[in-house]
Amino acid sequence: MLPGRIIDLTHTLLPGQEEYGLEIETFRVPDLYPQYRSRPEDHYIMTRIRMSPHIGTHIEAPYHLLQDGGDVATLPLDKLVGQALIMDFAHKMDDEAITLDDIQAYAGRIHAGDIVLLRTGRSSFYRTERAHDRPYLENAAVKWLVETGIACLGTDASGIEKHGAEQQVNHLTLFENNIPLVEFMNNLDQIRSQRVMVCVLPWNMIGAEASPVRAIAFEPADSIP
C-alpha cells in the first residue's frame, strides 16, 4: 500500500449526458464477431463508443490549433508525469482576468519542468448550465509561464481563454511551445499540499488533437500538513 493519498483529478463520464457527445452501444460479442462463440446464457459483451475527444477531463495537443503541430500520441511523457504546483485563483470572479502579477506571485515556487494546475473552484460547474463560467488568463501571464519552462498547464475550469473570444491566443502561446493543456480537471480542492506529484495519461492515438485522460495526484503522507 502506498504511504499517502491518491486523488482522482478526473470527472466521471456519463454516456448521453456529455456536452460534446458520448454514446455507448452494447452488443453480444458473437453478434459482432461470429468467430468468437459463447453460450447464449453467458454475459460476453463488447461495446462501441462514439465520442468527442474533448469530453470530460481532457488534454489538448498542439495539433488542435496548429496544422503541423503534434498530436496526442507525440506528447512526451515527461510533460505529463511529474511535480505539479497548484495555483489558487478560486477567489477570481467569472470573466475576471488572472493577471501576470497574479501568476508572478508564485515566482519563488515554480520551477522549470513543473506541471502547473490552476484551481478556479469551477469543477462543480461541470455538466451544468454554468459549465463555461470562469476567470481567464491574460496572455502575458501565459507567456511568462512558458518562459519559466513549464511542462504542462491544467485547469479545473472549462478553459483559459476569455469566454466568447474569437481567437484562442493562450492556447496558441502554449501550443507553439509544445506545451499541452488539460481542461475540466476535478478535485483540485482536495489536494492539501501546494506541490504534488501528478500523472496525466491520454490515449496513445495518432491523429487525435485531444484525448480524455485519467489524471491522478499522489500526495505522500509526509507532505500533508
C-alpha positions in Angstrom: 0.0 0.0 0.0 1.2 3.5 -0.9 2.1 5.7 2.1 -0.2 8.6 1.3 -3.2 9.6 -0.8 -4.2 9.1 -4.4 -6.5 11.8 -5.6 -8.6 11.4 -8.7 -8.4 14.6 -10.8 -10.9 13.5 -13.4 -14.7 13.8 -13.9 -16.7 10.6 -14.3 -18.1 10.4 -17.8 -21.8 9.8 -18.3 -22.9 8.5 -21.7 -25.7 10.6 -23.2 -25.1 13.5 -20.9 -21.8 14.9 -22.1 -21.8 18.3 -23.8 -19.6 17.2 -26.7 -21.1 13.8 -27.1 -20.6 10.3 -25.7 -22.6 7.3 -26.8 -22.1 3.7 -26.0 -23.7 0.7 -27.7 -23.6 -2.7 -26.2 -23.5 -6.0 -28.2 -23.0 -9.6 -27.5 -19.6 -10.5 -28.9 -20.8 -13.3 -31.3 -23.2 -10.8 -32.8 -20.3 -8.6 -33.9 -17.7 -11.3 -34.5 -19.2 -14.7 -35.2 -15.8 -16.4 -35.0 -16.0 -15.9 -31.2 -18.6 -18.2 -29.8 -20.3 -18.3 -26.4 -23.3 -19.9 -24.8 -26.4 -17.8 -25.0 -26.6 -17.6 -21.2 -23.1 -16.2 -20.8 -22.5 -12.5 -20.3 -19.9 -11.9 -23.0 -20.2 -8.3 -24.4 -18.4 -5.7 -26.4 -19.2 -2.0 -26.6 -18.8 0.5 -29.4 -18.1 4.1 -28.3 -18.8 7.2 -30.3 -17.4 10.3 -28.6 -15.6 13.7 -28.9 -12.1 13.6 -27.5 -12.9 16.9 -25.7 -15.3 15.2 -23.2 -14.7 15.4 -19.5 -11.2 15.9 -18.2 -9.2 16.0 -21.4 -5.8 17.1 -22.8 -5.3 19.2 -25.9 -2.2 18.8 -28.1 -0.7 21.4 -30.4 -2.5 19.8 -33.4 -5.7 21.2 -32.0 -4.8 24.6 -33.5 -1.6 24.1 -35.4 -1.8 22.2 -38.7 1.8 20.9 -38.3 1.5 20.6 -34.5 2.0 17.3 -32.7 -1.0 15.1 -31.9 -1.7 13.4 -28.5 0.5 10.4 -29.4 3.5 12.7 -29.7 3.2 14.3 -26.3 6.3 13.4 -24.3 5.5 11.5 -21.1 7.9 13.7 -19.1 5.5 16.6 -19.8 2.6 14.6 -18.3 4.1 13.0 -15.2 6.0 15.0 -12.6 5.9 17.6 -9.9 2.9 20.0 -10.1 2.4 23.4 -8.5 -1.2 24.3 -7.5 -2.0 28.0 -8.1 -5.2 29.0 -6.2 -7.4 31.5 -8.0 -10.8 30.4 -6.6 -11.3 34.0 -5.4 -11.5 35.2 -9.0 -14.9 36.1 -10.4 -16.3 34.9 -13.7 -14.8 36.8 -16.6 -12.1 38.3 -14.3 -8.5 38.1 -15.5 -5.8 36.1 -13.9 -3.1 38.6 -14.5 0.6 38.5 -14.9 1.0 39.9 -11.4 -1.3 37.1 -10.0 0.9 34.4 -11.7 4.2 36.0 -10.8 3.2 35.9 -7.1 4.2 32.3 -7.4 7.6 33.1 -8.9 9.6 31.7 -6.0 7.7 28.4 -6.0 7.6 27.5 -9.7 10.4 25.5 -11.3 11.3 24.6 -14.9 9.6 21.4 -15.8 6.7 21.9 -13.5 3.1 20.9 -14.3 1.1 24.0 -13.3 -2.5 23.5 -12.2 -4.9 26.4 -11.9 -7.5 26.0 -9.2 -10.5 28.2 -10.0 -13.2 26.4 -8.0 -15.3 25.8 -11.1 -15.1 22.0 -11.2 -18.6 21.8 -9.6 -19.9 23.6 -12.7 -19.1 20.7 -14.9 -22.1 19.3 -16.7 -24.3 22.3 -15.6 -25.5 25.4 -17.5 -22.6 27.2 -15.8 -20.0 24.9 -17.3 -18.2 27.7 -19.1 -18.4 30.4 -16.4 -14.8 31.0 -15.4 -12.0 33.5 -15.0 -9.4 33.7 -17.8 -5.7 34.1 -18.2 -4.1 37.2 -19.5 -1.8 36.3 -22.4 1.1 38.0 -20.7 0.6 35.5 -17.8 0.7 32.6 -20.2 3.8 33.9 -21.9 5.5 34.2 -18.5 4.7 30.6 -17.6 6.1 29.5 -21.0 9.3 31.4 -20.3 9.7 29.7 -16.9 9.8 26.4 -18.7 6.6 24.7 -17.5 5.8 21.3 -19.0 2.0 21.3 -19.0 -0.8 23.6 -17.9 -4.1 22.4 -16.4 -7.2 24.0 -15.0 -10.4 22.8 -13.2 -12.4 25.2 -15.4 -13.6 24.7 -19.0 -10.7 26.7 -20.4 -8.2 29.5 -20.0 -9.5 32.0 -22.7 -11.9 34.9 -22.1 -15.2 33.2 -22.8 -16.6 34.0 -26.2 -13.3 35.3 -27.6 -12.8 34.7 -31.4 -9.1 33.8 -31.1 -7.6 31.3 -28.7 -4.4 33.3 -28.1 -3.5 31.5 -24.9 -3.8 28.1 -26.5 -1.6 29.2 -29.4 1.1 30.5 -27.0 1.2 27.1 -25.3 1.0 25.0 -28.4 3.6 27.0 -30.3 5.9 26.0 -27.4 4.7 22.4 -27.4 3.0 22.7 -24.1 -0.2 20.7 -23.7 -3.3 22.0 -21.9 -5.6 20.0 -19.6 -9.2 21.3 -19.1 -12.0 20.4 -16.8 -9.9 18.9 -14.1 -11.6 17.8 -10.9 -10.9 17.7 -7.1 -8.0 20.2 -7.1 -9.5 21.4 -3.9 -8.9 18.0 -2.3 -5.1 18.5 -2.7 -3.7 19.7 0.6 -0.2 20.4 -0.5 0.8 23.2 -2.8 3.2 20.8 -4.6 2.3 17.3 -5.5 3.2 14.5 -8.0 0.8 14.3 -10.9 0.2 11.8 -13.7 -2.0 12.8 -16.7 -2.3 10.0 -19.3 -4.1 10.4 -22.6 -4.7 7.7 -25.2 -1.7 6.9 -27.3 -3.6 7.6 -30.5 -2.2 9.0 -33.7 -4.1 11.8 -35.4 -6.1 12.9 -32.4 -5.9 16.6 -31.4 -7.2 15.8 -27.9 -8.0 12.9 -25.6 -9.8 12.1 -22.4 -7.4 11.5 -19.6 -7.2 9.8 -16.3 -5.3 12.2 -14.1 -4.2 11.5 -10.6 -2.3 13.2 -7.9 -0.1 11.3 -5.4 0.3 13.1 -2.1 2.8 11.4 0.2 1.9 11.2 3.8 5.0 13.3 4.9 3.9 16.2 2.6 0.4 16.5 4.1 0.2 19.4 6.6 
